[in-house]
Amino acid sequence: MTKTTQLLLARIGVAVGLVLGAAFAGLPVLWMLSSSFKSNTEIFQSPPQLITSAFSFDAYARIFADPEKVRFFINSYVVSGAVTIFTLLIAILAAYAFSRFEFRGKRIINIVIVSVQAVPPITLLIPYFGLMVTLGLYNTYPGLILTYMVFTLPYAIIMMTGYFNTLPRELDEAVRVDGAGSWTALWRILVPISVPGIVSVGVYTFMIAWNEYLFALTLTKTNDMRTVPIGIQLLMGQHSYEWNEMMAMSILGSIPVLALFLFFQRYFIGGLTSGSVKS
């Protein structure tokens, strides 16, 4: 077998593998999208049909016509947006301190931050429930936001610290030579050229908060405070499931994260620090 033939077979194998992988990952999403335009009767027909013969927006119309379901989306946007903003703000400040300064207890604090990542969230469920009830934050936005930040901050700090460590210290020194301080160096120089890292961490943080189910279920008790994952679960009735509405809410719940990736994908490619320092 010649080298050309081997190369051709390898390319065919890679292509087949990619097609199978794409089908395996994409078929459930396509089925979910198709089911959202079907009636419950058509969803259970045999043999099943991927393409519906009675295309309908009824499931979406019922969702948007129900203030309670719309409220689920509003809650998710408020909580996820607040968690993302506060997490990024604190992570940027903490990462700058860890990256650029030496202070007592720095190593211990780093160990604690990394250790939090190793704790299974479910083990903290009951303690956080008791804490939120005691503090009067049960079934409130601040309760959910503070709880989610406990799990998003360690990752964000670790990632932003690593990103700041890749930026040359000459940037800070150049600003100080001009008479500015650390605060100016951070917000005028480092943050603008760290946009790819900040966006990546922000999208990941938003995704974690948007998709979280366990704490959202435990720390809320009324539907006017519950988020999209809980709203989808509430469509599972005692005697029947609203499958088409569940699929429609799942599609609508996937759009924000997908939109973030599509909108900010250009920031994920490469860094913006090249050429920042003259050689």
Summary of the structure (lengths in Angstrom):
residues: 279
radius of gyration: 24.0
end to end distance: 50.1
largest distance: 75.2
contacts: 775
relative contact order: 0.13
helix: 75%
strand: 1%
